[in-house]
Amino acid sequence: MSIRYRIQKNNFRGDDIYIGRIDLKGSYDRDMLIQRMLDMGSTITRADIVAVLTNFEKTVKNICLEGNKITMGNFMQFTPALSGKFNSELDGFDPVRHEVYITAQISSTFNAEFELASSMEKITSIDKKPLIIGVLDLATNESNTKVTKNNIVTLRGEFLKFNTGAPDEYLRFVNSANPAESVQLTQFQKSTDKEIVFLMPNVAFTEGYFEIASKMGTQVLRVSRNNYNLAVV
């Protein structure tokens, strides 16, 4: 188990600087986090965990709405915060010009323990490939669980943009039960490095995953997929 990173060259005021970037392997939503807790041998049920997390979120919000800070031992803090420019001491909060929100900060103790336990793996630029982090189904407003035929689906991630005019670069939805069967996506409402928006085709199979292939401006084709199967509804 390791955290992958790469070195990226940036230009800052005419000088080349080199910055380390984490290469994410994926993204966990709430349901996936709960399943991970169960897989680790939790003695309580999924329903119990859902109930506790739901109550936790509501309680954090209510305490911060009262103007309080929450400190969870050596884990993290939740603090209400305010941003925006005020014209003078006589000025007041204006929701048009100002914003109030909650910040979350991980404790230095927790970060120190995380750093001590971490194992780092350096990757080269040729290892870099498209990364699908999340799949949002607009019809059900669910992430990473299902896609609805003939409705809007959004892929979010890194390095997602590909050359639609190149025959070997593509985005397709693959039948997880029979990977030889797939449907290629050719029409997009939005296509950037971080987001692709499209109409989900009317596929004949009931479960699948998205696969993307891109040369990313090089001579090497890089292929990747989201690391979970999606139900088709």
C-alpha positions as CSV (number, residue, x, y, z in Angstrom):
1,M,0.0,0.0,0.0
2,S,1.6,3.2,-1.1
3,I,0.8,6.8,-2.1
4,R,1.9,7.5,-5.7
5,Y,3.4,10.9,-6.6
6,R,5.0,12.6,-9.5
7,I,7.3,15.6,-10.0
8,Q,5.8,18.4,-12.1
9,K,7.7,21.3,-13.6
10,N,6.1,24.7,-13.4
11,N,7.3,28.1,-14.5
12,F,7.1,30.8,-11.8
13,R,8.1,34.3,-12.8
14,G,10.5,33.0,-15.4
15,D,12.1,30.4,-13.2
16,D,11.5,26.6,-13.4
17,I,10.3,25.1,-10.2
18,Y,9.5,21.4,-9.4
19,I,6.5,20.5,-7.4
20,G,5.4,17.1,-6.1
21,R,1.8,16.1,-7.0
22,I,-0.2,13.1,-5.5
23,D,-1.4,10.7,-8.2
24,L,-4.8,9.7,-6.8
25,K,-5.8,6.1,-7.3
26,G,-9.5,6.8,-6.8
27,S,-12.2,8.6,-4.7
28,Y,-14.4,7.2,-1.9
29,D,-17.9,8.5,-1.4
30,R,-20.0,8.0,1.7
31,D,-21.3,4.5,0.7
32,M,-17.9,3.3,-0.2
33,L,-16.5,4.6,3.1
34,I,-19.1,2.7,5.0
35,Q,-18.4,-0.5,3.1
36,R,-14.7,-0.1,3.9
37,M,-15.6,0.2,7.6
38,L,-17.6,-3.0,7.4
39,D,-14.8,-4.7,5.5
40,M,-12.4,-3.9,8.4
41,G,-14.6,-5.9,10.7
42,S,-17.1,-3.5,12.2
43,T,-19.3,-5.0,14.9
44,I,-22.2,-2.8,14.0
45,T,-24.4,-2.9,10.9
46,R,-24.5,-0.7,7.8
47,A,-27.8,0.9,9.0
48,D,-26.1,1.7,12.4
49,I,-23.2,3.4,10.7
50,V,-25.5,5.4,8.3
51,A,-27.6,6.5,11.3
52,V,-24.5,7.6,13.3
53,L,-22.9,9.5,10.3
54,T,-26.2,11.2,9.5
55,N,-26.6,12.3,13.1
56,F,-23.0,13.4,13.2
57,E,-23.4,15.7,10.2
58,K,-26.5,17.3,11.6
59,T,-24.9,17.8,15.0
60,V,-21.8,19.4,13.5
61,K,-23.9,21.8,11.5
62,N,-26.1,22.7,14.5
63,I,-23.2,23.3,16.8
64,C,-21.4,25.5,14.3
65,L,-24.7,27.4,13.6
66,E,-24.6,28.3,17.3
67,G,-21.2,29.9,16.7
68,N,-19.1,27.1,18.3
69,K,-16.0,25.3,17.3
70,I,-15.7,21.5,17.5
71,T,-12.4,19.8,18.4
72,M,-12.4,16.0,18.0
73,G,-9.4,15.0,20.0
74,N,-6.3,14.6,17.9
75,F,-8.3,14.1,14.7
76,M,-9.8,17.4,13.4
77,Q,-11.6,20.6,14.1
78,F,-14.7,22.1,12.6
79,T,-14.9,25.9,12.8
80,P,-17.5,28.5,11.5
81,A,-15.8,31.1,9.3
82,L,-16.6,34.3,7.5
83,S,-15.2,35.8,4.3
84,G,-15.8,38.9,2.3
85,K,-14.8,42.6,2.5
86,F,-16.5,45.0,4.9
87,N,-16.5,48.8,4.2
88,S,-16.2,50.0,7.8
89,E,-16.9,49.0,11.4
90,L,-20.5,50.2,10.8
91,D,-21.0,47.8,8.0
92,G,-22.8,44.5,8.6
93,F,-23.1,41.0,7.1
94,D,-24.6,41.0,3.6
95,P,-25.2,37.6,2.0
96,V,-24.6,39.2,-1.4
97,R,-21.1,40.3,-0.5
98,H,-20.2,37.9,2.3
99,E,-20.1,34.2,2.9
100,V,-20.3,32.2,6.1
101,Y,-19.3,28.5,6.0
102,I,-17.6,25.8,8.0
103,T,-13.9,24.9,7.8
104,A,-12.4,21.6,8.6
105,Q,-8.8,21.2,9.7
106,I,-6.9,18.0,10.4
107,S,-4.8,18.1,13.5
108,S,-1.0,18.2,13.4
109,T,-0.9,15.0,15.5
110,F,-3.0,13.1,13.1
111,N,-1.0,14.4,10.1
112,A,2.2,13.4,11.9
113,E,0.9,9.9,12.4
114,F,-0.2,9.7,8.8
115,E,3.2,10.8,7.5
116,L,4.9,8.2,9.7
117,A,2.7,5.4,8.4
118,S,2.9,6.5,4.7
119,S,4.9,4.8,2.0
120,M,5.6,6.9,-1.1
121,E,6.0,5.6,-4.6
122,K,7.4,7.9,-7.3
123,I,6.0,7.5,-10.8
124,T,7.3,8.9,-14.1
125,S,5.4,11.0,-16.6
126,I,4.8,8.0,-18.8
127,D,2.9,6.4,-15.8
128,K,0.5,9.3,-15.9
129,K,-2.9,8.4,-17.4
130,P,-6.5,9.5,-17.4
131,L,-8.1,9.1,-14.0
132,I,-11.9,8.8,-13.5
133,I,-12.5,9.8,-9.9
134,G,-16.3,10.1,-9.8
135,V,-19.4,9.2,-11.9
136,L,-22.5,11.4,-11.2
137,D,-25.9,10.3,-12.5
138,L,-28.1,13.4,-12.8
139,A,-31.4,11.5,-12.9
140,T,-30.9,9.9,-9.5
141,N,-28.3,12.4,-8.1
142,E,-26.2,9.4,-7.0
143,S,-22.4,9.0,-7.4
144,N,-20.4,5.9,-8.3
145,T,-23.4,3.5,-8.1
146,K,-25.5,3.7,-11.2
147,V,-26.2,5.4,-14.6
148,T,-29.6,6.1,-16.1
149,K,-30.1,5.4,-19.8
150,N,-30.9,8.5,-22.0
151,N,-30.0,10.8,-19.1
152,I,-27.1,13.1,-18.3
153,V,-24.0,11.5,-16.7
154,T,-20.9,13.4,-15.6
155,L,-17.4,12.0,-15.2
156,R,-15.0,13.9,-12.9
157,G,-11.3,13.3,-12.6
158,E,-7.9,14.2,-13.9
159,F,-6.4,14.2,-17.5
160,L,-9.8,13.2,-19.0
161,K,-9.6,15.2,-22.2
162,F,-8.8,13.1,-25.3
163,N,-8.7,13.6,-29.0
164,T,-12.1,12.6,-30.4
165,G,-10.7,12.7,-33.9
166,A,-8.0,10.0,-33.2
167,P,-9.3,6.5,-34.0
168,D,-7.4,4.9,-31.0
169,E,-8.6,7.4,-28.4
170,Y,-12.0,7.0,-26.9
171,L,-14.5,6.9,-24.0
172,R,-16.7,3.9,-23.9
173,F,-19.0,2.0,-21.5
174,V,-18.0,-1.6,-21.1
175,N,-20.2,-4.6,-20.2
176,S,-18.6,-5.8,-16.9
177,A,-20.0,-9.3,-17.6
178,N,-18.6,-9.4,-21.1
179,P,-15.8,-6.9,-21.7
180,A,-15.8,-7.6,-25.4
181,E,-19.2,-5.8,-25.5
182,S,-19.1,-2.0,-25.2
183,V,-20.7,1.2,-26.5
184,Q,-18.5,4.2,-27.5
185,L,-19.4,7.7,-26.5
186,T,-19.1,10.2,-29.3
187,Q,-21.2,13.2,-28.4
188,F,-20.3,15.4,-25.4
189,Q,-21.9,18.4,-23.8
190,K,-18.7,19.2,-22.1
191,S,-15.2,17.8,-22.3
192,T,-12.3,19.1,-20.3
193,D,-9.3,17.6,-18.4
194,K,-11.4,17.5,-15.2
195,E,-15.0,16.8,-16.4
196,I,-16.8,15.1,-19.2
197,V,-20.6,15.5,-19.6
198,F,-22.7,13.4,-22.0
199,L,-26.1,11.6,-22.5
200,M,-25.9,8.0,-21.4
201,P,-26.7,5.7,-24.3
202,N,-29.4,3.1,-24.3
203,V,-27.2,0.1,-23.7
204,A,-28.5,-3.4,-23.7
205,F,-26.6,-4.7,-20.7
206,T,-27.3,-4.1,-17.0
207,E,-23.9,-3.3,-15.4
208,G,-20.7,-1.9,-16.7
209,Y,-17.8,0.6,-16.3
210,F,-16.3,3.5,-18.2
211,E,-13.0,3.1,-20.0
212,I,-11.0,5.9,-21.4
213,A,-8.0,5.9,-23.7
214,S,-5.8,8.9,-24.5
215,K,-2.3,9.5,-25.7
216,M,-2.3,12.8,-23.7
217,G,-0.2,14.5,-26.4
218,T,2.4,11.7,-26.6
219,Q,3.0,8.7,-28.7
220,V,1.9,6.3,-25.9
221,L,-1.7,5.3,-25.5
222,R,-2.8,5.3,-21.9
223,V,-6.0,3.4,-20.9
224,S,-7.8,3.4,-17.6
225,R,-11.3,2.8,-16.1
226,N,-13.3,3.6,-13.0
227,N,-12.6,1.0,-10.4
228,Y,-16.2,0.0,-9.6
229,N,-19.1,-1.4,-11.6
230,L,-22.2,0.8,-12.3
231,A,-25.7,-0.5,-12.5
232,V,-27.7,0.6,-15.6
233,V,-31.2,1.7,-14.9
